[in-house]
């Protein structure tokens, strides 16, 4: 008989489709480039959707954004995020310059995508990033793209400078006090009044800090609604635009990749264009303000009368960073008698800045005065003698001061901080001890408002808190410290904390206990024995009361008694009675006549 083999139908194995996206970018918002961008989008839409092996993900577009960086390209960053999320397998782009014009950004991005298995196709250069020579070609061609961007930037700068030579500004820049009407700057009356006031305050001798405080108090803000600060006021005072003239190329872009702007301090030529618009401040006033700014800068902080200065301001220099030391005053944190209420010190200006660090040591003001007297051979400080003889003081070591005299010679002195030794007299010790006795350390672990306030009437020692763990809760028990260490030395009764709070409420006639009320009104509590205590108040009076040291069990109801009796009868069965009888007979037999005593 012939053998027949049945052939089962085979299901075709479908090759998984690649998820493909495209990226398009133009760097300028012009009609021609907009047409180019639309053409790129249409091209990639058709190309991806016509390929049966590809699954269309989308086209990511950045319009009018430079390719020298990635921070401002929102769609580019969104595309990378989608690739990280596993939504993209292949990215199509027209050329390397469309993807990135920064060699470092390009290589870092392509390498990152290659690590997660995403391939980038550069169509013009015919490069696939996952191929063997892909990265080498990318490095070479990306360098060309970057240099092309730099060349374009240089060409743009050349055109801008040529226009500046003709007195044409680079675009419509923003300046407080003016607005643009066409190509002309026109004053804004409300803002122009603020500009005039800033200049008038400076003419009246006020510092920028005083003007800042005035505007803050009156609620005067900038155009954006922000608070006027020192840097804003300085920009107004030094801006020649308010005189009706323009100074072009005050800033420039040093690197076309980072696009960071720098102030032009002579690196590039500047162009002064007179009488271009209506002035808010006359030129003579502006020039006088500039000379006054230079004079105050030379004089330093002494020129700012809004600051709290003294004869040492700007005269103590840090030997580590070169900045001046700053004078500071703070309240004494010890809050004890016989100690200075205000602590005066000098510290390096770098340490005053946010995040600033310097090895320059803080020096007490008192030490500075002592060392000046030693250097000048005086018994007490003489400010005039200091100004005439000493140019400045340099903090050159941990505890070392170098005095620079005006005649050219220098002296080095070492100082020792004896603040604690000088202040910690016997009288101060006694005052501190009394303070500690009357103020418990609530910040310490386990301390409460009763700490050091409960006294033993037998031995005079303080009561200490213990915690007794009951079935349902923890209850505080206050016990004499002597009894806690030696039970035979003191027999004074203990007291529960909840009972203690109840008696304090009764004595103070308050509904609920609070630590604040206890501290304000109660001086101390004395446990006098036999369940009595005396609460001494701060007004000189005292309240005597008693407290129970025994725990009272609640009386059982008749129903409870009957239940207990029935339970006992049910438990003692005849078999149980017989067993107990046999057990007692055995005990008597073993122990004889004295079986009860043993």
HUHUFEN-V696095 format. One record per backbone hydrogen bond with DSSP energy under -1.0 kcal/mol. CO is the residue of the C=O (numbers start at 1). NH is the residue of the N-H. E is the energy in kcal/mol with one decimal. If there is no record, write none. Layout:
BEGIN
co=CO nh=NH e=E
co=CO nh=NH e=E
END
This chain:
BEGIN
co=18 nh=55 e=-3.7
co=19 nh=89 e=-3.2
co=19 nh=90 e=-1.9
co=20 nh=57 e=-2.6
co=21 nh=92 e=-2.7
co=22 nh=60 e=-3.1
co=24 nh=62 e=-1.8
co=26 nh=64 e=-1.2
co=26 nh=65 e=-1.6
co=28 nh=30 e=-1.4
co=30 nh=34 e=-2.4
co=31 nh=35 e=-1.9
co=32 nh=36 e=-1.8
co=33 nh=37 e=-2.5
co=34 nh=38 e=-2.3
co=35 nh=39 e=-2.1
co=36 nh=40 e=-2.0
co=37 nh=41 e=-2.2
co=38 nh=42 e=-2.4
co=39 nh=43 e=-2.4
co=40 nh=44 e=-2.3
co=41 nh=45 e=-2.2
co=42 nh=46 e=-2.2
co=43 nh=47 e=-2.4
co=44 nh=48 e=-2.3
co=45 nh=49 e=-1.8
co=46 nh=50 e=-1.8
co=51 nh=54 e=-1.5
co=53 nh=18 e=-2.5
co=55 nh=20 e=-2.5
co=58 nh=22 e=-1.9
co=60 nh=24 e=-2.5
co=62 nh=26 e=-1.6
co=67 nh=101 e=-2.8
co=72 nh=74 e=-1.3
co=73 nh=77 e=-2.1
co=74 nh=78 e=-2.2
co=75 nh=79 e=-2.2
co=76 nh=80 e=-2.0
co=77 nh=81 e=-2.1
co=78 nh=82 e=-2.1
co=79 nh=83 e=-2.1
co=80 nh=84 e=-2.3
co=81 nh=85 e=-1.5
co=82 nh=87 e=-2.5
co=83 nh=86 e=-1.4
co=89 nh=119 e=-2.2
co=90 nh=21 e=-2.6
co=91 nh=121 e=-3.1
co=92 nh=23 e=-2.5
co=93 nh=123 e=-2.1
co=94 nh=124 e=-2.5
co=95 nh=99 e=-1.4
co=96 nh=100 e=-2.7
co=102 nh=106 e=-2.7
co=103 nh=107 e=-2.5
co=104 nh=108 e=-2.4
co=105 nh=109 e=-2.3
co=106 nh=110 e=-2.6
co=107 nh=111 e=-2.5
co=108 nh=112 e=-2.0
co=109 nh=113 e=-2.4
co=110 nh=114 e=-2.3
co=111 nh=115 e=-1.9
co=112 nh=116 e=-1.2
co=113 nh=118 e=-3.2
co=114 nh=117 e=-1.2
co=119 nh=91 e=-2.7
co=120 nh=129 e=-2.2
co=121 nh=93 e=-2.0
co=122 nh=127 e=-1.8
co=127 nh=122 e=-2.8
co=128 nh=131 e=-1.9
co=133 nh=137 e=-2.0
co=134 nh=138 e=-2.3
co=135 nh=139 e=-2.5
co=136 nh=140 e=-1.8
co=137 nh=141 e=-2.7
co=138 nh=142 e=-2.9
co=139 nh=143 e=-1.4
co=140 nh=144 e=-1.4
co=141 nh=145 e=-2.2
co=142 nh=146 e=-2.4
co=143 nh=147 e=-2.4
co=144 nh=148 e=-2.3
co=145 nh=149 e=-1.9
co=146 nh=150 e=-2.2
co=147 nh=151 e=-2.5
co=148 nh=152 e=-2.4
co=149 nh=153 e=-2.3
co=150 nh=154 e=-2.4
co=151 nh=155 e=-2.2
co=152 nh=156 e=-2.3
co=153 nh=157 e=-2.6
co=154 nh=158 e=-2.2
co=155 nh=159 e=-2.0
co=156 nh=160 e=-2.4
co=157 nh=161 e=-2.6
co=158 nh=162 e=-1.9
co=159 nh=163 e=-1.8
co=160 nh=164 e=-2.1
co=161 nh=165 e=-2.0
co=163 nh=168 e=-2.7
co=164 nh=167 e=-1.9
co=169 nh=171 e=-1.5
co=171 nh=173 e=-1.1
co=175 nh=178 e=-1.8
co=177 nh=188 e=-2.8
co=179 nh=186 e=-3.0
co=181 nh=184 e=-1.0
co=184 nh=181 e=-2.8
co=186 nh=179 e=-2.1
co=188 nh=192 e=-3.2
co=189 nh=193 e=-1.8
co=190 nh=194 e=-1.1
co=191 nh=195 e=-2.1
co=192 nh=196 e=-2.4
co=193 nh=197 e=-1.8
co=194 nh=198 e=-2.1
co=195 nh=199 e=-2.0
co=196 nh=200 e=-2.4
co=197 nh=201 e=-2.7
co=198 nh=202 e=-1.6
co=199 nh=203 e=-2.2
co=200 nh=204 e=-2.0
co=201 nh=206 e=-2.4
co=202 nh=205 e=-1.2
co=207 nh=211 e=-1.8
co=208 nh=212 e=-2.4
co=209 nh=213 e=-2.0
co=210 nh=214 e=-2.2
co=211 nh=215 e=-2.5
co=212 nh=216 e=-2.0
co=213 nh=217 e=-2.2
co=214 nh=218 e=-2.0
co=215 nh=220 e=-2.3
co=222 nh=225 e=-1.6
co=226 nh=222 e=-2.5
co=229 nh=233 e=-2.0
co=230 nh=234 e=-2.3
co=231 nh=235 e=-2.0
co=232 nh=236 e=-1.8
co=233 nh=237 e=-2.2
co=234 nh=238 e=-1.5
co=236 nh=239 e=-1.1
co=239 nh=242 e=-1.2
co=240 nh=243 e=-1.9
co=241 nh=244 e=-1.7
co=242 nh=280 e=-2.5
co=242 nh=281 e=-2.9
co=244 nh=276 e=-2.2
co=244 nh=277 e=-1.3
co=246 nh=273 e=-3.5
co=248 nh=271 e=-1.6
co=250 nh=264 e=-3.0
co=252 nh=262 e=-2.8
co=255 nh=259 e=-2.5
co=260 nh=254 e=-1.2
co=262 nh=252 e=-2.1
co=263 nh=265 e=-1.0
co=271 nh=248 e=-3.3
co=273 nh=246 e=-2.9
co=282 nh=286 e=-2.0
co=283 nh=287 e=-2.5
co=284 nh=288 e=-2.1
co=285 nh=289 e=-2.2
co=286 nh=290 e=-2.0
co=287 nh=291 e=-2.0
co=288 nh=292 e=-2.2
co=289 nh=293 e=-2.4
co=290 nh=294 e=-2.1
co=291 nh=295 e=-2.1
co=292 nh=296 e=-2.6
co=293 nh=297 e=-2.3
co=294 nh=298 e=-2.1
co=295 nh=299 e=-2.0
co=296 nh=300 e=-1.8
co=300 nh=303 e=-1.9
co=301 nh=304 e=-1.3
co=303 nh=305 e=-1.0
co=304 nh=307 e=-1.6
co=307 nh=309 e=-1.2
co=310 nh=313 e=-1.6
co=312 nh=315 e=-2.2
co=315 nh=393 e=-3.4
co=316 nh=325 e=-3.4
co=317 nh=395 e=-3.0
co=318 nh=322 e=-1.3
co=323 nh=318 e=-2.7
co=324 nh=349 e=-1.5
co=326 nh=347 e=-2.1
co=328 nh=345 e=-2.2
co=330 nh=343 e=-3.3
co=341 nh=332 e=-2.8
co=343 nh=330 e=-2.0
co=344 nh=365 e=-2.2
co=345 nh=328 e=-2.5
co=346 nh=363 e=-2.8
co=347 nh=326 e=-3.5
co=353 nh=356 e=-1.8
co=363 nh=346 e=-2.6
co=364 nh=368 e=-1.7
co=365 nh=369 e=-2.1
co=366 nh=370 e=-2.0
co=367 nh=371 e=-2.6
co=368 nh=372 e=-2.1
co=369 nh=373 e=-2.1
co=370 nh=374 e=-2.1
co=371 nh=375 e=-2.4
co=372 nh=376 e=-2.2
co=373 nh=378 e=-2.6
co=382 nh=386 e=-1.9
co=383 nh=387 e=-2.3
co=384 nh=388 e=-2.1
co=385 nh=389 e=-1.9
co=386 nh=390 e=-2.4
co=389 nh=406 e=-2.9
co=392 nh=404 e=-2.6
co=393 nh=317 e=-3.6
co=394 nh=396 e=-1.1
co=394 nh=402 e=-2.8
co=395 nh=319 e=-2.1
co=399 nh=415 e=-1.4
co=400 nh=397 e=-1.2
co=401 nh=413 e=-3.0
co=402 nh=394 e=-2.8
co=403 nh=411 e=-1.7
co=404 nh=391 e=-2.9
co=404 nh=392 e=-1.2
co=405 nh=408 e=-1.4
co=409 nh=405 e=-2.3
co=411 nh=403 e=-3.1
co=413 nh=401 e=-3.0
co=418 nh=422 e=-2.8
co=419 nh=423 e=-2.1
co=420 nh=424 e=-2.3
co=423 nh=425 e=-2.1
co=425 nh=429 e=-2.3
co=426 nh=430 e=-2.4
co=427 nh=431 e=-2.2
co=428 nh=432 e=-2.5
co=429 nh=433 e=-2.4
co=430 nh=434 e=-2.3
co=431 nh=435 e=-2.1
co=432 nh=436 e=-2.3
co=433 nh=437 e=-1.9
co=434 nh=438 e=-1.6
co=435 nh=439 e=-1.4
co=440 nh=442 e=-1.4
co=441 nh=444 e=-1.3
co=444 nh=447 e=-1.6
co=448 nh=451 e=-1.2
co=450 nh=453 e=-2.3
co=453 nh=525 e=-3.2
co=454 nh=463 e=-2.6
co=455 nh=527 e=-2.8
co=456 nh=460 e=-1.4
co=461 nh=456 e=-2.5
co=462 nh=481 e=-2.3
co=464 nh=479 e=-3.0
co=466 nh=477 e=-3.4
co=468 nh=475 e=-2.2
co=473 nh=470 e=-2.0
co=475 nh=468 e=-2.6
co=476 nh=497 e=-3.0
co=477 nh=466 e=-3.1
co=478 nh=495 e=-1.8
co=479 nh=464 e=-3.7
co=480 nh=484 e=-2.3
co=481 nh=485 e=-1.5
co=482 nh=486 e=-2.6
co=486 nh=489 e=-1.2
co=495 nh=478 e=-2.9
co=496 nh=500 e=-2.3
co=497 nh=501 e=-2.3
co=498 nh=502 e=-1.7
co=499 nh=503 e=-2.3
co=500 nh=504 e=-2.0
co=501 nh=505 e=-2.2
co=502 nh=506 e=-2.0
co=503 nh=507 e=-2.2
co=504 nh=508 e=-2.6
co=505 nh=509 e=-1.0
co=505 nh=510 e=-1.9
co=514 nh=518 e=-1.9
co=515 nh=519 e=-2.4
co=516 nh=520 e=-2.2
co=517 nh=521 e=-1.7
co=518 nh=522 e=-2.5
co=521 nh=538 e=-2.6
co=524 nh=536 e=-2.4
co=525 nh=455 e=-3.7
co=526 nh=534 e=-3.0
co=527 nh=457 e=-2.5
co=531 nh=547 e=-3.5
co=532 nh=528 e=-1.1
co=532 nh=529 e=-1.1
co=533 nh=545 e=-2.6
co=534 nh=526 e=-2.9
co=535 nh=543 e=-2.3
co=536 nh=523 e=-2.4
co=536 nh=524 e=-1.5
co=537 nh=540 e=-1.3
co=541 nh=537 e=-2.9
co=543 nh=535 e=-3.2
co=545 nh=533 e=-2.9
co=557 nh=561 e=-2.1
co=558 nh=562 e=-2.2
co=559 nh=563 e=-1.9
co=560 nh=564 e=-2.2
co=561 nh=565 e=-2.5
co=562 nh=566 e=-2.4
co=563 nh=567 e=-1.9
co=564 nh=568 e=-2.1
co=565 nh=569 e=-2.3
co=566 nh=570 e=-2.2
co=567 nh=571 e=-1.4
co=568 nh=572 e=-2.0
co=571 nh=573 e=-1.4
co=573 nh=577 e=-2.2
co=574 nh=578 e=-2.4
co=575 nh=579 e=-2.0
co=576 nh=580 e=-2.1
co=577 nh=581 e=-2.2
co=578 nh=582 e=-2.2
co=579 nh=583 e=-1.8
co=580 nh=584 e=-2.0
co=581 nh=585 e=-2.2
co=582 nh=586 e=-1.8
co=583 nh=587 e=-1.7
co=584 nh=588 e=-2.2
co=585 nh=589 e=-2.1
co=586 nh=590 e=-1.9
co=587 nh=591 e=-2.2
co=588 nh=592 e=-1.9
co=594 nh=598 e=-1.0
END
